Amino acid sequence: MIPSQAAEALYSAHKSRATGWLTLSAGGRESRLMLREGDLVGTRLGFGYQSPAQALLQSGLLSAEALDALWARGGAGAADEELLEEHGLERDAVVEQQVLAHVRRLSELAERAAFEPGSVEAEFEPISGVRVVRAALERPGAGGAKGRVFRCADVAVCEPWLTDASERELLRTLGEFREPESLTPAREALLLVLEREGGVEALSVEEWEAREEARRRAEEERLRAEEEARRRAEEARLAEEARLRAIEEARLAEEARIRAEEARLAEEARVRAEEERRAEEARARAEEERRAEEARRAEAARLAAEAWIRAEEERLAEEARLAEVARLAEEARLAEEARIRAEEE
């Protein structure tokens, strides 16, 4: 939906907090809206008039049946006390709704809009520029939101343009792009101004579907890339694990080799020590046997020497005895010879 010249002018006045009057023209007639710092404070209508009953009907404060009843008693042009009391309405609220109805109608009918700054006199309590701009953007039965999807990423950003909790709830339902259901003209106007303010993002269904398709493809591509990255990471992890296992196996094999070599060297050392011990024992035994043999031989030689000495002593004794026997025999012979000679003499 393209905003009217009147709506554009009111939006600019609200954003700049302008003071002056906005002149609207249509079919040679003019109407004026008096603004003070962007808020509406007065009207001069040459066209676009809306009765209180029409205003209340547009705002939903008055039903079609109540309007028919008002027509029946000849009071459709004004809000009488009976109507106010029956529907629990304040007169100031009715005045505000009527002024906003004027703005809707003027925005719909005006062919040109021109703003002139200057001081203005207030005719009624200021009506917020937010409400005035939103009223100017309303188009009864426009359906400008049909075939479009909306998204509101941050409701707080839109807060200055909201008037009640139901509008906040509407925006909360638009966390993702979707097509709102059963939009009133007021809600359509709200989405339009929020789109312009940057609080709401809007796309045609075709654009959204194209974007979603692109997003889906991008997501698929991202998932494929992530899967490929995971696969490669897994392959790298497995390769690294295999490398580490190979290193560990090589380390364990080297440790086993070293242990085996140490065991072999220890065994060789043990065998050498055992051989040396046995050789030493054999040498010691041989030495002991040699010494025993030498001792035996020395003892045998000693015994032989002693035997020889004894034999020699016995021989010498025998010789001495024999010599003595011989001497005695010789002496006996000589004595005998001497006796014989003596006897012969």
Protein Blocks (a to p, Z undefined) as FASTA:
>chain_A
ZZdfklmmmmmmmmnopacdddddeehiacddddeehiafbdcdfehiacfklmmmmnop
acfklmmmmmmnopambccfklmmmnopafklmmmmmmmmmmmmmmmmpmbdcddedddd
dfbdcddfklmmmmmmpcghklmmgoiacddfblklmmmmpcbfklmmmmmmmmpgcdde
hiafklmmmmmmmmmnopaccddfklmmmmmmmmmmmmmmmmmmmmmmmmmmmmmmmmmm
mmmmmmmmmmmmmmmmmmmmmmmmmmmmmmmmmmmmmmmmmmmmmmmmmmmmmmmmmmmm
mmmmmmmmmmmmmmmmmmmmmmmmmmmmmmmmmmmmmmmmmmmZZ
